[in-house]
Amino acid sequence: MARTLNIYKKIIELRERYYQVLPGKESLLKMVSEAEIPEQVYNSNAIENSTLSLEETEKILLQIDLDRFVSERELFEAKNLARVVGSHN
């Protein structure tokens, strides 16, 4: 029980520290969030049995042609999820 309380205390401290250093760095935070979108999309789609690799997911989001055939379903899933993830950042 004490260990759990220490973990919650540490999370609260880190959250407070984050908000203390945030002012003036919003554009940097946005850039980091956008850089993580392909990985978030890849991981979420992998759970749903997508055959896309992380590299292929990045190429799709950057509108670069892939070296192999990918179903329209997988293309739309990657693009649509990226829109959703990006709108929450």
KELOKE-580300 format. One record per atom (N, C-alpha, C): residue in three letters; atom name; x, y, z. Coordinates in Angstrom, 3 decimals. Example, Ala and Ser with C-alpha at 12.3 -4.5 7.8 and 13.67 -1.06 7.14 Angstrom:
// KELOKE-580300
R code site        x        y        z
R  ALA    N   13.190   -5.690    7.800
R  ALA   CA   12.300   -4.500    7.800
R  ALA    C   13.200   -3.300    7.800
R  SER    N   12.850   -2.250    7.080
R  SER   CA   13.670   -1.060    7.140
R  SER    C   12.900    0.030    7.870
END
This chain:
// KELOKE-580300
R code site        x        y        z
R  MET    N    0.818   -1.195    0.000
R  MET   CA    0.000    0.000    0.000
R  MET    C    0.864    1.263    0.000
R  ALA    N    1.907    1.265    0.818
R  ALA   CA    2.788    2.434    0.879
R  ALA    C    3.488    2.655   -0.455
R  ARG    N    3.855    1.571   -1.106
R  ARG   CA    4.521    1.682   -2.402
R  ARG    C    3.590    2.317   -3.435
R  THR    N    2.338    1.909   -3.428
R  THR   CA    1.353    2.486   -4.342
R  THR    C    1.191    3.978   -4.089
R  LEU    N    1.133    4.377   -2.841
R  LEU   CA    1.011    5.793   -2.515
R  LEU    C    2.235    6.571   -2.985
R  ASN    N    3.421    5.970   -2.858
R  ASN   CA    4.643    6.624   -3.330
R  ASN    C    4.619    6.801   -4.851
R  ILE    N    4.089    5.817   -5.546
R  ILE   CA    3.995    5.915   -7.011
R  ILE    C    3.041    7.043   -7.393
R  TYR    N    1.889    7.117   -6.724
R  TYR   CA    0.945    8.204   -7.009
R  TYR    C    1.559    9.560   -6.683
R  LYS    N    2.284    9.637   -5.601
R  LYS   CA    2.942   10.887   -5.207
R  LYS    C    3.955   11.303   -6.278
R  LYS    N    4.726   10.349   -6.789
R  LYS   CA    5.717   10.631   -7.824
R  LYS    C    5.034   11.109   -9.102
R  ILE    N    3.925   10.485   -9.465
R  ILE   CA    3.171   10.902  -10.654
R  ILE    C    2.687   12.339  -10.493
R  ILE    N    2.162   12.669   -9.332
R  ILE   CA    1.679   14.036   -9.063
R  ILE    C    2.833   15.031   -9.139
R  GLU    N    3.986   14.672   -8.574
R  GLU   CA    5.160   15.550   -8.621
R  GLU    C    5.619   15.780  -10.064
R  LEU    N    5.655   14.714  -10.861
R  LEU   CA    6.072   14.836  -12.257
R  LEU    C    5.078   15.684  -13.049
R  ARG    N    3.811   15.505  -12.773
R  ARG   CA    2.782   16.306  -13.451
R  ARG    C    2.944   17.781  -13.119
R  GLU    N    3.165   18.096  -11.852
R  GLU   CA    3.371   19.487  -11.439
R  GLU    C    4.619   20.071  -12.095
R  ARG    N    5.686   19.289  -12.139
R  ARG   CA    6.929   19.738  -12.779
R  ARG    C    6.713   20.003  -14.268
R  TYR    N    5.970   19.129  -14.905
R  TYR   CA    5.651   19.284  -16.323
R  TYR    C    4.956   20.625  -16.557
R  TYR    N    3.931   20.919  -15.773
R  TYR   CA    3.186   22.158  -15.964
R  TYR    C    4.000   23.392  -15.581
R  GLN    N    4.997   23.245  -14.715
R  GLN   CA    5.867   24.364  -14.372
R  GLN    C    6.788   24.742  -15.532
R  VAL    N    7.291   23.762  -16.252
R  VAL   CA    8.237   24.038  -17.339
R  VAL    C    7.558   24.202  -18.698
R  LEU    N    6.273   23.966  -18.781
R  LEU   CA    5.551   24.032  -20.042
R  LEU    C    5.472   25.423  -20.678
R  PRO    N    5.213   26.477  -19.923
R  PRO   CA    5.038   27.790  -20.561
R  PRO    C    6.218   28.158  -21.472
R  GLY    N    5.864   28.553  -22.697
R  GLY   CA    6.867   28.933  -23.679
R  GLY    C    7.381   27.776  -24.518
R  LYS    N    6.970   26.570  -24.199
R  LYS   CA    7.461   25.392  -24.927
R  LYS    C    6.331   24.643  -25.639
R  GLU    N    5.227   25.300  -25.829
R  GLU   CA    4.070   24.648  -26.439
R  GLU    C    4.364   24.146  -27.848
R  SER    N    5.112   24.925  -28.631
R  SER   CA    5.404   24.493  -30.007
R  SER    C    6.299   23.259  -30.014
R  LEU    N    7.226   23.174  -29.073
R  LEU   CA    8.085   21.988  -28.959
R  LEU    C    7.255   20.771  -28.573
R  LEU    N    6.356   20.947  -27.645
R  LEU   CA    5.488   19.844  -27.221
R  LEU    C    4.617   19.367  -28.374
R  LYS    N    4.102   20.305  -29.173
R  LYS   CA    3.295   19.929  -30.335
R  LYS    C    4.133   19.135  -31.337
R  MET    N    5.375   19.553  -31.550
R  MET   CA    6.254   18.866  -32.490
R  MET    C    6.543   17.430  -32.016
R  VAL    N    6.781   17.262  -30.727
R  VAL   CA    7.031   15.931  -30.171
R  VAL    C    5.777   15.063  -30.313
R  SER    N    4.630   15.632  -30.014
R  SER   CA    3.373   14.878  -30.128
R  SER    C    3.134   14.419  -31.558
R  GLU    N    3.403   15.300  -32.525
R  GLU   CA    3.203   14.938  -33.928
R  GLU    C    4.186   13.857  -34.372
R  ALA    N    5.384   13.865  -33.820
R  ALA   CA    6.381   12.856  -34.183
R  ALA    C    5.985   11.478  -33.665
R  GLU    N    5.165   11.431  -32.632
R  GLU   CA    4.744   10.156  -32.041
R  GLU    C    3.520    9.549  -32.726
R  ILE    N    2.855   10.303  -33.568
R  ILE   CA    1.613    9.816  -34.189
R  ILE    C    1.808    8.519  -34.965
R  PRO    N    2.827    8.409  -35.837
R  PRO   CA    2.969    7.133  -36.573
R  PRO    C    3.130    5.927  -35.653
R  GLU    N    3.860    6.088  -34.569
R  GLU   CA    4.046    4.961  -33.652
R  GLU    C    2.750    4.613  -32.929
R  GLN    N    1.980    5.620  -32.548
R  GLN   CA    0.692    5.362  -31.905
R  GLN    C   -0.253    4.644  -32.861
R  VAL    N   -0.277    5.094  -34.114
R  VAL   CA   -1.130    4.465  -35.126
R  VAL    C   -0.680    3.028  -35.364
R  TYR    N    0.622    2.835  -35.521
R  TYR   CA    1.154    1.489  -35.757
R  TYR    C    0.774    0.550  -34.613
R  ASN    N    1.020    0.968  -33.375
R  ASN   CA    0.743    0.105  -32.223
R  ASN    C   -0.744   -0.214  -32.101
R  SER    N   -1.585    0.772  -32.301
R  SER   CA   -3.022    0.536  -32.207
R  SER    C   -3.501   -0.415  -33.303
R  ASN    N   -3.026   -0.195  -34.523
R  ASN   CA   -3.438   -1.064  -35.622
R  ASN    C   -2.853   -2.470  -35.491
R  ALA    N   -1.668   -2.591  -34.918
R  ALA   CA   -1.067   -3.913  -34.721
R  ALA    C   -1.931   -4.769  -33.800
R  ILE    N   -2.533   -4.141  -32.819
R  ILE   CA   -3.436   -4.856  -31.910
R  ILE    C   -4.620   -5.433  -32.693
R  GLU    N   -5.014   -4.733  -33.743
R  GLU   CA   -6.137   -5.163  -34.576
R  GLU    C   -5.695   -6.039  -35.747
R  ASN    N   -4.497   -6.611  -35.659
R  ASN   CA   -3.951   -7.531  -36.656
R  ASN    C   -3.604   -6.881  -37.999
R  SER    N   -3.228   -5.614  -37.980
R  SER   CA   -2.773   -4.963  -39.199
R  SER    C   -1.452   -5.589  -39.631
R  THR    N   -1.234   -5.673  -40.933
R  THR   CA    0.014   -6.235  -41.451
R  THR    C    1.062   -5.153  -41.703
R  LEU    N    0.719   -3.892  -41.458
R  LEU   CA    1.644   -2.788  -41.709
R  LEU    C    2.781   -2.758  -40.698
R  SER    N    3.970   -2.468  -41.203
R  SER   CA    5.108   -2.238  -40.314
R  SER    C    5.086   -0.773  -39.877
R  LEU    N    5.919   -0.420  -38.913
R  LEU   CA    6.025    0.973  -38.488
R  LEU    C    6.486    1.839  -39.659
R  GLU    N    7.465    1.353  -40.411
R  GLU   CA    7.970    2.102  -41.565
R  GLU    C    6.872    2.324  -42.606
R  GLU    N    6.081    1.293  -42.862
R  GLU   CA    4.983    1.433  -43.826
R  GLU    C    3.929    2.414  -43.318
R  THR    N    3.649    2.366  -42.032
R  THR   CA    2.684    3.297  -41.443
R  THR    C    3.165    4.732  -41.618
R  GLU    N    4.447    4.955  -41.361
R  GLU   CA    5.009    6.298  -41.541
R  GLU    C    4.896    6.743  -42.993
R  LYS    N    5.196    5.849  -43.927
R  LYS   CA    5.104    6.182  -45.350
R  LYS    C    3.669    6.531  -45.747
R  ILE    N    2.710    5.776  -45.242
R  ILE   CA    1.304    6.051  -45.547
R  ILE    C    0.925    7.439  -45.054
R  LEU    N    1.322    7.771  -43.841
R  LEU   CA    0.965    9.065  -43.267
R  LEU    C    1.679   10.220  -43.967
R  LEU    N    2.835    9.941  -44.543
R  LEU   CA    3.573   10.958  -45.297
R  LEU    C    3.215   10.934  -46.787
R  GLN    N    2.262   10.081  -47.146
R  GLN   CA    1.783    9.914  -48.517
R  GLN    C    2.901    9.502  -49.473
R  ILE    N    3.721    8.569  -49.006
R  ILE   CA    4.797    7.988  -49.818
R  ILE    C    4.335    6.603  -50.269
R  ASP    N    4.584    6.258  -51.528
R  ASP   CA    4.183    4.952  -52.051
R  ASP    C    4.902    3.819  -51.323
R  LEU    N    4.168    2.740  -51.127
R  LEU   CA    4.739    1.556  -50.476
R  LEU    C    5.324    0.621  -51.523
R  ASP    N    6.196   -0.262  -51.042
R  ASP   CA    6.853   -1.227  -51.924
R  ASP    C    6.011   -2.480  -52.167
R  ARG    N    4.863   -2.581  -51.524
R  ARG   CA    4.007   -3.748  -51.678
R  ARG    C    2.552   -3.310  -51.674
R  PHE    N    1.679   -4.225  -52.090
R  PHE   CA    0.248   -3.948  -52.080
R  PHE    C   -0.271   -3.996  -50.653
R  VAL    N   -1.055   -2.989  -50.301
R  VAL   CA   -1.712   -2.941  -48.995
R  VAL    C   -3.186   -2.683  -49.258
R  SER    N   -4.034   -3.385  -48.553
R  SER   CA   -5.477   -3.231  -48.782
R  SER    C   -5.939   -1.810  -48.464
R  GLU    N   -7.005   -1.422  -49.130
R  GLU   CA   -7.577   -0.095  -48.877
R  GLU    C   -8.006    0.035  -47.424
R  ARG    N   -8.487   -1.040  -46.874
R  ARG   CA   -8.931   -1.029  -45.477
R  ARG    C   -7.793   -0.611  -44.559
R  GLU    N   -6.604   -1.213  -44.748
R  GLU   CA   -5.468   -0.864  -43.897
R  GLU    C   -5.014    0.577  -44.124
R  LEU    N   -5.075    1.022  -45.374
R  LEU   CA   -4.718    2.419  -45.663
R  LEU    C   -5.660    3.379  -44.946
R  PHE    N   -6.956    3.136  -45.081
R  PHE   CA   -7.932    4.006  -44.435
R  PHE    C   -7.828    3.951  -42.915
R  GLU    N   -7.614    2.765  -42.360
R  GLU   CA   -7.489    2.650  -40.910
R  GLU    C   -6.317    3.478  -40.397
R  ALA    N   -5.183    3.397  -41.074
R  ALA   CA   -4.007    4.162  -40.653
R  ALA    C   -4.258    5.659  -40.759
R  LYS    N   -4.788    6.098  -41.890
R  LYS   CA   -5.031    7.532  -42.091
R  LYS    C   -6.079    8.082  -41.134
R  ASN    N   -7.163    7.344  -40.962
R  ASN   CA   -8.232    7.817  -40.077
R  ASN    C   -7.791    7.849  -38.623
R  LEU    N   -7.070    6.824  -38.193
R  LEU   CA   -6.596    6.824  -36.814
R  LEU    C   -5.602    7.957  -36.583
R  ALA    N   -4.770    8.241  -37.556
R  ALA   CA   -3.823    9.355  -37.427
R  ALA    C   -4.573   10.674  -37.250
R  ARG    N   -5.677   10.837  -37.980
R  ARG   CA   -6.495   12.052  -37.822
R  ARG    C   -7.056   12.154  -36.406
R  VAL    N   -7.533   11.050  -35.882
R  VAL   CA   -8.095   11.036  -34.537
R  VAL    C   -7.014   11.311  -33.498
R  VAL    N   -5.897   10.610  -33.604
R  VAL   CA   -4.795   10.796  -32.653
R  VAL    C   -4.272   12.227  -32.740
R  GLY    N   -4.126   12.735  -33.948
R  GLY   CA   -3.616   14.097  -34.133
R  GLY    C   -4.543   15.170  -33.603
R  SER    N   -5.828   14.904  -33.627
R  SER   CA   -6.780   15.898  -33.142
R  SER    C   -6.806   15.976  -31.621
R  HIS    N   -6.237   14.972  -30.952
R  HIS   CA   -6.223   14.963  -29.480
R  HIS    C   -4.906   15.498  -28.929
R  ASN    N   -3.955   15.795  -29.788
R  ASN   CA   -2.656   16.311  -29.312
R  ASN    C   -2.661   17.818  -29.265
END
